[in-house]
Amino acid sequence: MSLRLSKLFGMDVYDIEAGYKGKVYDIIINLEKGKLETITTEPLKVKTKSDAKKILSEKSIPYRNVKSVKDIIIVSSRDVPFVEETKEEPATASSQLRYKYSRK
């Protein structure tokens, strides 16, 4: 399923227990990875860095916590642990051997 990013702005955000979290104001994108990182429920147009940090720590939701997006956004109520993506290397013959055979 695909969705235009502009459709997310202004959407209501609820947690799994139907608690209202706010509306989507800003979305932070990691351009290197091409992934959505964070949804903020307050605008990031602030005058000081401390205000921005406060919004990012208190009024934002990591996108990895998003469970569903349709007419509203459903997020998990607890933080989902971050899992670093790693590229799996193809298995070689030597890495597939688990036991070493020896004669007695």
FENPE-V807897 format. One record per helix or strand of 3 or more residues. SS is the DSSP state (a for helix, b for strand). FROM is the first residue (numbers start at 0). TO is the last residue. If there is no record, write none. Layout:
# FENPE-V807897
ss=SS from=FROM to=TO
ss=SS from=FROM to=TO
This chain:
# FENPE-V807897
ss=a from=4 to=6
ss=b from=11 to=14
ss=b from=19 to=22
ss=b from=25 to=29
ss=b from=34 to=39
ss=a from=48 to=57
ss=b from=59 to=61
ss=a from=62 to=64
ss=b from=65 to=68
ss=b from=72 to=74
ss=a from=92 to=95
